[in-house]
Structures are given as structure tokens and as C-alpha cells.
Amino acid sequence: MHNILILGGSGLVGTAIINELNKYDKFQVYSTYFQNPVPLNQDRSFKLNIEDPDNISILLNTLKPHSIVSCLRGDFNKQLILHIKVAEYLMENGGTLYFFSTTNVFDNDLSKTHYEDDLPNSHSDYGQYKIACEKRMTEILHDNVCILRLPQVWGKSSPRMNELLNSLHNNKDIVVYPKLFHNTNTDVMIAKQLCYIINNNLKGIFHLVPEDIINYKDFYYELITGLGFKNAKIKNNFDEEGYFALLSKRNNEFPRQLRFTNKSVINYLIN
């Protein structure tokens, strides 16, 4: 049995990953939560307090995971300390870390889309934290860390979708950026892509993104109209412009059913 520990299993992506991994008999899936146990995995769900540095060490030595997936949120400095402990455990005991990162590692350069081999360049605290994690994890684990950078993540019941629907139902302004290009993914697709990466022992950096980019306003307009709202209050913000977007040189490593477009994200969300 292959033990997999999901750090941050109660979040949107973590929950989808647990649901997907549970389809495989060869995986024993454990997860952590901060406030609410993971419904799909309650008997193998453990409270994790990143304020207590010993908490993660006890958990690792008890569960003895072969693979660890990190979808954690929280204080950046404390997360970094925790991730270093995780990496050192895997270095000493063997295993792979699958670390979810973000488009924000490139948020200081919106002049172009960015690929896996581009040098990260961030001005935000969030982006700089993720860069620091990527660097330290790679220094400790070398080829035994897989970095998975995400675009804007949606789900049918995600906080982002719920916020949009709430604004639409209450006739609130929907702020969009007509000069900005970005791309998207869904919780369900991310989980399927991760399972494929684990099952095929793929390594390195992956941008888990569509095969295209889309104008920010166009994406929201198509999604909103697809949801049946014809008179939404769209408010343009022209302050942000450029390419807050990732593309991938590794899409061809996935089978056809795990390759997609922004339009297919919209179709999934409205159906």
C-alpha cells in the first residue's frame, strides 16, 4: 500500500485530490485539516496546527507517508518552516513531495506568458513566499519534488464561483480587466492531472494550465452569460494589463482527456 498524505486536504483542491485518489485501491490516503475534518476521509483526517512545529513531525513519524501533497494555506513564514521539515523527512526516509505553487511567482513580469523553464520573478509577498518554498524544496529533495504551478482555480462549488453567483443574484458589480489575459483550471481537472503525474512518476515543474490563454473580461462574460445572467453589472478596470498567465511545454505528456482549454473550463462550470 502506498501512503499519501495531503496537507490542506479540507480546501478546494485538496478535497478534489482526495476524491480522485480514493478511486485507486493502491493508495492509502491521509489528510490534514485546520478547522473541519475532511468529509471524504474523516477516519484518516488529522488536525494540523502550523503554529506548532512539532505537530508535523509527530504526524509524519506516525503515518510514514511515501508521497506528500501540499495544498496548505496560512502564515507564509510558518508554512516555509513546516515545508522544510516535510522535505527533510522525505530526504531521510525516501519519498516525493508534490508542491502546489502559483502564477504569482511571475507577477513582477506581465509582459508575456511564462513557461516552466522561465526564471520566477515576483513582487508580491505571496509570490515571493512560493518562490522561497520552490527553491528550498528543490535544494533539499532535488528530483524528488514536483512543483505544480496553478492558474486561477475554479470549481462548481468553489469560493470563487460562490462569490460570483452571490454578486450576480444581488445585482452587485462584477469587476473585470479588459486589458489582462489569464488562464484557468478546475479542482477536478487538477486532481486528475496530479493522479496521472503520481501514477507515471513524472518529475520536475509542471504548469497545470489550458492549452490557451483568454482575455479576463471575455472569460467572465462567457461564464456569466452561460450561467443565464444576461444583464449583469460588469465594471471595467483598466489598471491591470498584460499577461497574468502560464503556458506549458509539457502538455503533451498528458493524455488527450487531461488536456483542455479555457472554453472547456467554462463549459464544465455551466453544465
Short mmCIF file of the C-alpha atoms (twelve columns), coordinates in Angstrom:
data_MODEL
# 
_entry.id   MODEL 
# 
loop_
_atom_site.group_PDB 
_atom_site.id 
_atom_site.type_symbol 
_atom_site.label_atom_id 
_atom_site.label_alt_id 
_atom_site.label_comp_id 
_atom_site.label_asym_id 
_atom_site.label_seq_id 
_atom_site.Cartn_x 
_atom_site.Cartn_y 
_atom_site.Cartn_z 
_atom_site.pdbx_PDB_model_num 
ATOM 1   C CA . MET A 1   0.000   0.000  0.000   1 
ATOM 2   C CA . HIS A 2   1.284   3.453  -0.969  1 
ATOM 3   C CA . ASN A 3   0.637   6.001  1.786   1 
ATOM 4   C CA . ILE A 4   -0.159  9.514  0.559   1 
ATOM 5   C CA . LEU A 5   -0.572  12.483 2.899   1 
ATOM 6   C CA . ILE A 6   -2.494  15.538 1.674   1 
ATOM 7   C CA . LEU A 7   -1.518  18.682 3.586   1 
ATOM 8   C CA . GLY A 8   -4.505  21.015 3.412   1 
ATOM 9   C CA . GLY A 9   -6.992  18.331 2.469   1 
ATOM 10  C CA . SER A 10  -10.034 20.343 3.547   1 
ATOM 11  C CA . GLY A 11  -9.568  23.023 0.872   1 
ATOM 12  C CA . LEU A 12  -10.994 23.086 -2.644  1 
ATOM 13  C CA . VAL A 13  -8.089  21.400 -4.424  1 
ATOM 14  C CA . GLY A 14  -7.230  19.108 -1.520  1 
ATOM 15  C CA . THR A 15  -10.772 17.738 -1.343  1 
ATOM 16  C CA . ALA A 16  -10.815 17.050 -5.088  1 
ATOM 17  C CA . ILE A 17  -7.455  15.268 -4.844  1 
ATOM 18  C CA . ILE A 18  -8.672  13.026 -2.015  1 
ATOM 19  C CA . ASN A 19  -11.783 12.176 -4.017  1 
ATOM 20  C CA . GLU A 20  -9.673  11.207 -7.045  1 
ATOM 21  C CA . LEU A 21  -7.007  9.261  -5.133  1 
ATOM 22  C CA . ASN A 22  -9.691  7.280  -3.302  1 
ATOM 23  C CA . LYS A 23  -10.596 5.692  -6.653  1 
ATOM 24  C CA . TYR A 24  -7.305  3.754  -6.566  1 
ATOM 25  C CA . ASP A 25  -7.025  0.708  -4.305  1 
ATOM 26  C CA . LYS A 26  -3.237  1.007  -4.197  1 
ATOM 27  C CA . PHE A 27  -3.334  4.328  -2.300  1 
ATOM 28  C CA . GLN A 28  -3.969  4.795  1.407   1 
ATOM 29  C CA . VAL A 29  -4.926  8.461  1.592   1 
ATOM 30  C CA . TYR A 30  -4.416  10.565 4.719   1 
ATOM 31  C CA . SER A 31  -5.147  14.266 5.017   1 
ATOM 32  C CA . THR A 32  -4.800  17.226 7.341   1 
ATOM 33  C CA . TYR A 33  -7.223  19.993 8.168   1 
ATOM 34  C CA . PHE A 34  -7.158  23.172 10.237  1 
ATOM 35  C CA . GLN A 35  -10.790 23.588 11.348  1 
ATOM 36  C CA . ASN A 36  -13.086 20.997 9.778   1 
ATOM 37  C CA . PRO A 37  -12.267 17.311 9.170   1 
ATOM 38  C CA . VAL A 38  -12.384 16.236 5.543   1 
ATOM 39  C CA . PRO A 39  -15.819 14.596 4.955   1 
ATOM 40  C CA . LEU A 40  -14.461 12.154 2.355   1 
ATOM 41  C CA . ASN A 41  -11.711 10.993 4.644   1 
ATOM 42  C CA . GLN A 42  -12.792 11.524 8.261   1 
ATOM 43  C CA . ASP A 43  -11.235 8.371  9.691   1 
ATOM 44  C CA . ARG A 44  -7.850  9.285  8.175   1 
ATOM 45  C CA . SER A 45  -8.056  13.054 8.696   1 
ATOM 46  C CA . PHE A 46  -5.786  14.801 11.210  1 
ATOM 47  C CA . LYS A 47  -5.777  18.309 12.627  1 
ATOM 48  C CA . LEU A 48  -2.591  20.191 11.727  1 
ATOM 49  C CA . ASN A 49  -1.540  23.332 13.569  1 
ATOM 50  C CA . ILE A 50  1.286   25.077 11.715  1 
ATOM 51  C CA . GLU A 51  1.895   27.198 14.823  1 
ATOM 52  C CA . ASP A 52  3.308   24.073 16.499  1 
ATOM 53  C CA . PRO A 53  6.475   22.938 14.682  1 
ATOM 54  C CA . ASP A 54  6.439   19.533 16.433  1 
ATOM 55  C CA . ASN A 55  2.928   18.750 15.176  1 
ATOM 56  C CA . ILE A 56  4.037   17.849 11.642  1 
ATOM 57  C CA . SER A 57  6.989   15.749 12.851  1 
ATOM 58  C CA . ILE A 58  4.723   13.602 15.033  1 
ATOM 59  C CA . LEU A 59  2.282   13.175 12.155  1 
ATOM 60  C CA . LEU A 60  4.985   12.160 9.670   1 
ATOM 61  C CA . ASN A 61  6.563   9.638  12.014  1 
ATOM 62  C CA . THR A 62  3.140   8.138  12.764  1 
ATOM 63  C CA . LEU A 63  1.785   7.900  9.207   1 
ATOM 64  C CA . LYS A 64  5.077   7.249  7.377   1 
ATOM 65  C CA . PRO A 65  3.882   8.642  4.012   1 
ATOM 66  C CA . HIS A 66  5.593   7.658  0.773   1 
ATOM 67  C CA . SER A 67  4.253   10.744 -1.018  1 
ATOM 68  C CA . ILE A 68  3.126   14.112 0.337   1 
ATOM 69  C CA . VAL A 69  0.922   16.597 -1.498  1 
ATOM 70  C CA . SER A 70  0.947   20.170 -0.210  1 
ATOM 71  C CA . CYS A 71  -2.108  22.405 -0.680  1 
ATOM 72  C CA . LEU A 72  -1.502  24.290 2.569   1 
ATOM 73  C CA . ARG A 73  -2.579  27.830 3.349   1 
ATOM 74  C CA . GLY A 74  -1.687  30.088 6.266   1 
ATOM 75  C CA . ASP A 75  1.156   32.228 7.587   1 
ATOM 76  C CA . PHE A 76  3.944   32.219 4.991   1 
ATOM 77  C CA . ASN A 77  6.909   32.016 7.379   1 
ATOM 78  C CA . LYS A 78  5.373   29.195 9.405   1 
ATOM 79  C CA . GLN A 79  4.433   27.341 6.228   1 
ATOM 80  C CA . LEU A 80  8.016   27.579 4.995   1 
ATOM 81  C CA . ILE A 81  9.323   26.119 8.267   1 
ATOM 82  C CA . LEU A 82  6.790   23.290 8.019   1 
ATOM 83  C CA . HIS A 83  7.672   22.544 4.397   1 
ATOM 84  C CA . ILE A 84  11.368  22.355 5.271   1 
ATOM 85  C CA . LYS A 85  10.537  19.755 7.949   1 
ATOM 86  C CA . VAL A 86  8.475   17.810 5.400   1 
ATOM 87  C CA . ALA A 87  11.282  17.912 2.840   1 
ATOM 88  C CA . GLU A 88  13.872  16.799 5.387   1 
ATOM 89  C CA . TYR A 89  11.642  13.883 6.403   1 
ATOM 90  C CA . LEU A 90  11.304  12.755 2.781   1 
ATOM 91  C CA . MET A 91  15.039  13.181 2.185   1 
ATOM 92  C CA . GLU A 92  15.827  10.928 5.153   1 
ATOM 93  C CA . ASN A 93  13.072  8.357  4.622   1 
ATOM 94  C CA . GLY A 94  12.531  8.431  0.870   1 
ATOM 95  C CA . GLY A 95  9.506   9.711  -0.992  1 
ATOM 96  C CA . THR A 96  8.247   12.533 -3.174  1 
ATOM 97  C CA . LEU A 97  6.749   15.936 -2.420  1 
ATOM 98  C CA . TYR A 98  4.117   17.353 -4.775  1 
ATOM 99  C CA . PHE A 99  4.103   21.073 -4.047  1 
ATOM 100 C CA . PHE A 100 1.355   23.321 -5.391  1 
ATOM 101 C CA . SER A 101 2.609   26.741 -6.420  1 
ATOM 102 C CA . THR A 102 1.102   29.652 -8.329  1 
ATOM 103 C CA . THR A 103 1.134   32.040 -11.281 1 
ATOM 104 C CA . ASN A 104 2.163   34.690 -8.747  1 
ATOM 105 C CA . VAL A 105 5.777   33.533 -8.922  1 
ATOM 106 C CA . PHE A 106 5.841   35.595 -12.152 1 
ATOM 107 C CA . ASP A 107 3.702   38.551 -11.031 1 
ATOM 108 C CA . ASN A 108 6.526   41.072 -11.438 1 
ATOM 109 C CA . ASP A 109 6.586   40.497 -15.207 1 
ATOM 110 C CA . LEU A 110 3.254   40.676 -17.020 1 
ATOM 111 C CA . SER A 111 4.868   41.395 -20.375 1 
ATOM 112 C CA . LYS A 112 4.476   37.793 -21.548 1 
ATOM 113 C CA . THR A 113 3.149   34.360 -20.652 1 
ATOM 114 C CA . HIS A 114 5.536   32.178 -18.687 1 
ATOM 115 C CA . TYR A 115 6.680   28.566 -19.117 1 
ATOM 116 C CA . GLU A 116 8.159   26.006 -16.727 1 
ATOM 117 C CA . ASP A 117 11.767  26.916 -17.528 1 
ATOM 118 C CA . ASP A 118 11.345  30.685 -17.060 1 
ATOM 119 C CA . LEU A 119 13.053  32.260 -14.039 1 
ATOM 120 C CA . PRO A 120 10.485  33.255 -11.372 1 
ATOM 121 C CA . ASN A 121 10.137  36.993 -10.767 1 
ATOM 122 C CA . SER A 122 7.639   38.195 -8.163  1 
ATOM 123 C CA . HIS A 123 6.926   41.418 -6.280  1 
ATOM 124 C CA . SER A 124 4.063   40.122 -4.099  1 
ATOM 125 C CA . ASP A 125 4.555   38.568 -0.669  1 
ATOM 126 C CA . TYR A 126 2.609   35.514 -1.822  1 
ATOM 127 C CA . GLY A 127 4.680   35.028 -4.959  1 
ATOM 128 C CA . GLN A 128 7.961   35.525 -3.104  1 
ATOM 129 C CA . TYR A 129 6.907   33.005 -0.458  1 
ATOM 130 C CA . LYS A 130 6.111   30.404 -3.124  1 
ATOM 131 C CA . ILE A 131 9.466   31.069 -4.824  1 
ATOM 132 C CA . ALA A 132 11.253  30.575 -1.495  1 
ATOM 133 C CA . CYS A 133 9.422   27.265 -0.994  1 
ATOM 134 C CA . GLU A 134 10.167  26.064 -4.517  1 
ATOM 135 C CA . LYS A 135 13.857  26.883 -4.048  1 
ATOM 136 C CA . ARG A 136 14.274  25.260 -0.624  1 
ATOM 137 C CA . MET A 137 12.296  22.148 -1.551  1 
ATOM 138 C CA . THR A 138 14.432  21.688 -4.667  1 
ATOM 139 C CA . GLU A 139 17.661  22.229 -2.710  1 
ATOM 140 C CA . ILE A 140 16.676  19.545 -0.206  1 
ATOM 141 C CA . LEU A 141 14.877  16.996 -2.402  1 
ATOM 142 C CA . HIS A 142 16.348  17.587 -5.875  1 
ATOM 143 C CA . ASP A 143 14.391  15.340 -8.275  1 
ATOM 144 C CA . ASN A 144 12.064  14.146 -5.518  1 
ATOM 145 C CA . VAL A 145 9.994   17.324 -5.514  1 
ATOM 146 C CA . CYS A 146 7.418   18.004 -8.205  1 
ATOM 147 C CA . ILE A 147 6.354   21.664 -8.436  1 
ATOM 148 C CA . LEU A 148 2.830   22.197 -9.749  1 
ATOM 149 C CA . ARG A 149 2.029   25.809 -10.624 1 
ATOM 150 C CA . LEU A 150 -1.641  26.692 -10.870 1 
ATOM 151 C CA . PRO A 151 -3.599  29.410 -12.689 1 
ATOM 152 C CA . GLN A 152 -6.938  30.791 -11.442 1 
ATOM 153 C CA . VAL A 153 -8.740  27.768 -9.958  1 
ATOM 154 C CA . TRP A 154 -12.495 27.240 -10.268 1 
ATOM 155 C CA . GLY A 155 -14.936 24.602 -9.095  1 
ATOM 156 C CA . LYS A 156 -18.691 24.215 -9.269  1 
ATOM 157 C CA . SER A 157 -18.967 24.996 -5.563  1 
ATOM 158 C CA . SER A 158 -15.681 26.864 -5.134  1 
ATOM 159 C CA . PRO A 159 -15.392 30.111 -3.140  1 
ATOM 160 C CA . ARG A 160 -14.728 31.939 -6.412  1 
ATOM 161 C CA . MET A 161 -17.892 30.561 -8.038  1 
ATOM 162 C CA . ASN A 162 -19.985 31.160 -4.917  1 
ATOM 163 C CA . GLU A 163 -18.776 34.755 -4.727  1 
ATOM 164 C CA . LEU A 164 -19.605 35.325 -8.395  1 
ATOM 165 C CA . LEU A 165 -23.093 33.828 -8.040  1 
ATOM 166 C CA . ASN A 166 -23.752 35.867 -4.909  1 
ATOM 167 C CA . SER A 167 -22.804 39.070 -6.752  1 
ATOM 168 C CA . LEU A 168 -24.976 38.129 -9.724  1 
ATOM 169 C CA . HIS A 169 -28.020 37.258 -7.615  1 
ATOM 170 C CA . ASN A 170 -27.673 40.502 -5.641  1 
ATOM 171 C CA . ASN A 171 -27.015 42.660 -8.711  1 
ATOM 172 C CA . LYS A 172 -23.572 43.700 -7.475  1 
ATOM 173 C CA . ASP A 173 -20.779 44.964 -9.718  1 
ATOM 174 C CA . ILE A 174 -18.561 42.318 -11.316 1 
ATOM 175 C CA . VAL A 175 -15.122 43.863 -11.773 1 
ATOM 176 C CA . VAL A 176 -13.252 42.667 -14.868 1 
ATOM 177 C CA . TYR A 177 -9.935  43.584 -16.503 1 
ATOM 178 C CA . PRO A 178 -10.285 44.071 -20.279 1 
ATOM 179 C CA . LYS A 179 -6.538  44.573 -20.785 1 
ATOM 180 C CA . LEU A 180 -5.483  41.472 -18.856 1 
ATOM 181 C CA . PHE A 181 -5.043  37.929 -20.192 1 
ATOM 182 C CA . HIS A 182 -5.038  34.924 -17.886 1 
ATOM 183 C CA . ASN A 183 -5.969  31.251 -17.773 1 
ATOM 184 C CA . THR A 184 -7.879  28.858 -15.554 1 
ATOM 185 C CA . ASN A 185 -8.270  25.299 -14.317 1 
ATOM 186 C CA . THR A 186 -10.759 23.359 -12.204 1 
ATOM 187 C CA . ASP A 187 -10.336 21.475 -8.960  1 
ATOM 188 C CA . VAL A 188 -11.460 18.250 -10.629 1 
ATOM 189 C CA . MET A 189 -9.023  18.513 -13.552 1 
ATOM 190 C CA . ILE A 190 -6.116  19.395 -11.260 1 
ATOM 191 C CA . ALA A 191 -6.830  16.270 -9.212  1 
ATOM 192 C CA . LYS A 192 -6.895  14.075 -12.319 1 
ATOM 193 C CA . GLN A 193 -3.646  15.596 -13.607 1 
ATOM 194 C CA . LEU A 194 -1.934  15.076 -10.254 1 
ATOM 195 C CA . CYS A 195 -3.007  11.417 -10.158 1 
ATOM 196 C CA . TYR A 196 -1.571  10.935 -13.631 1 
ATOM 197 C CA . ILE A 197 1.709   12.549 -12.539 1 
ATOM 198 C CA . ILE A 198 1.905   10.306 -9.450  1 
ATOM 199 C CA . ASN A 199 0.956   7.123  -11.305 1 
ATOM 200 C CA . ASN A 200 3.544   7.760  -14.021 1 
ATOM 201 C CA . ASN A 201 6.267   9.035  -11.682 1 
ATOM 202 C CA . LEU A 202 6.651   12.302 -13.610 1 
ATOM 203 C CA . LYS A 203 9.182   14.787 -12.243 1 
ATOM 204 C CA . GLY A 204 10.104  18.453 -12.342 1 
ATOM 205 C CA . ILE A 205 7.965   21.566 -12.779 1 
ATOM 206 C CA . PHE A 206 4.503   21.449 -14.326 1 
ATOM 207 C CA . HIS A 207 2.209   24.306 -15.245 1 
ATOM 208 C CA . LEU A 208 -1.254  22.752 -14.865 1 
ATOM 209 C CA . VAL A 209 -2.920  25.054 -17.345 1 
ATOM 210 C CA . PRO A 210 -5.034  25.047 -20.517 1 
ATOM 211 C CA . GLU A 211 -3.529  24.965 -23.975 1 
ATOM 212 C CA . ASP A 212 -4.549  28.600 -24.482 1 
ATOM 213 C CA . ILE A 213 -4.934  31.916 -22.692 1 
ATOM 214 C CA . ILE A 214 -8.065  34.063 -22.608 1 
ATOM 215 C CA . ASN A 215 -8.933  37.698 -22.038 1 
ATOM 216 C CA . TYR A 216 -10.050 38.175 -18.440 1 
ATOM 217 C CA . LYS A 217 -13.221 40.050 -19.402 1 
ATOM 218 C CA . ASP A 218 -14.105 37.551 -22.132 1 
ATOM 219 C CA . PHE A 219 -13.810 34.633 -19.715 1 
ATOM 220 C CA . TYR A 220 -16.108 36.241 -17.169 1 
ATOM 221 C CA . TYR A 221 -18.575 37.407 -19.812 1 
ATOM 222 C CA . GLU A 222 -18.858 33.922 -21.333 1 
ATOM 223 C CA . LEU A 223 -19.188 32.333 -17.896 1 
ATOM 224 C CA . ILE A 224 -21.809 34.820 -16.698 1 
ATOM 225 C CA . THR A 225 -23.942 34.545 -19.835 1 
ATOM 226 C CA . GLY A 226 -23.543 30.769 -19.792 1 
ATOM 227 C CA . LEU A 227 -24.937 30.770 -16.259 1 
ATOM 228 C CA . GLY A 228 -28.023 32.544 -17.602 1 
ATOM 229 C CA . PHE A 229 -27.394 36.110 -16.438 1 
ATOM 230 C CA . LYS A 230 -27.987 38.493 -19.347 1 
ATOM 231 C CA . ASN A 231 -27.983 41.841 -17.520 1 
ATOM 232 C CA . ALA A 232 -25.077 41.527 -15.110 1 
ATOM 233 C CA . LYS A 233 -23.417 44.727 -13.896 1 
ATOM 234 C CA . ILE A 234 -19.970 44.478 -15.491 1 
ATOM 235 C CA . LYS A 235 -17.487 47.096 -14.295 1 
ATOM 236 C CA . ASN A 236 -14.292 47.539 -16.310 1 
ATOM 237 C CA . ASN A 237 -10.999 48.174 -14.538 1 
ATOM 238 C CA . PHE A 238 -8.241  49.225 -16.928 1 
ATOM 239 C CA . ASP A 239 -5.494  49.495 -14.290 1 
ATOM 240 C CA . GLU A 240 -4.271  45.914 -14.738 1 
ATOM 241 C CA . GLU A 241 -2.905  44.912 -18.126 1 
ATOM 242 C CA . GLY A 242 -0.636  42.313 -19.654 1 
ATOM 243 C CA . TYR A 243 -0.345  38.545 -19.225 1 
ATOM 244 C CA . PHE A 244 -1.017  37.093 -15.792 1 
ATOM 245 C CA . ALA A 245 -0.855  33.681 -17.381 1 
ATOM 246 C CA . LEU A 246 1.112   30.456 -17.541 1 
ATOM 247 C CA . LEU A 247 1.565   28.168 -20.509 1 
ATOM 248 C CA . SER A 248 3.162   24.733 -20.526 1 
ATOM 249 C CA . LYS A 249 5.785   22.983 -22.617 1 
ATOM 250 C CA . ARG A 250 4.703   19.686 -21.048 1 
ATOM 251 C CA . ASN A 251 1.029   19.391 -22.042 1 
ATOM 252 C CA . ASN A 252 1.965   16.630 -24.492 1 
ATOM 253 C CA . GLU A 253 2.987   14.449 -21.525 1 
ATOM 254 C CA . PHE A 254 -0.689  14.196 -20.580 1 
ATOM 255 C CA . PRO A 255 -3.228  12.055 -22.450 1 
ATOM 256 C CA . ARG A 256 -5.807  13.855 -24.560 1 
ATOM 257 C CA . GLN A 257 -8.506  13.680 -21.884 1 
ATOM 258 C CA . LEU A 258 -6.296  15.664 -19.483 1 
ATOM 259 C CA . ARG A 259 -5.598  18.467 -21.961 1 
ATOM 260 C CA . PHE A 260 -8.127  21.256 -22.160 1 
ATOM 261 C CA . THR A 261 -8.938  24.896 -22.985 1 
ATOM 262 C CA . ASN A 262 -10.404 27.817 -21.064 1 
ATOM 263 C CA . LYS A 263 -13.620 27.279 -23.016 1 
ATOM 264 C CA . SER A 264 -13.856 23.735 -21.655 1 
ATOM 265 C CA . VAL A 265 -13.477 25.156 -18.129 1 
ATOM 266 C CA . ILE A 266 -16.463 27.423 -18.795 1 
ATOM 267 C CA . ASN A 267 -18.474 24.536 -20.245 1 
ATOM 268 C CA . TYR A 268 -17.748 22.420 -17.168 1 
ATOM 269 C CA . LEU A 269 -18.831 25.203 -14.808 1 
ATOM 270 C CA . ILE A 270 -22.127 25.969 -16.541 1 
ATOM 271 C CA . ASN A 271 -23.257 22.366 -17.110 1 
# 
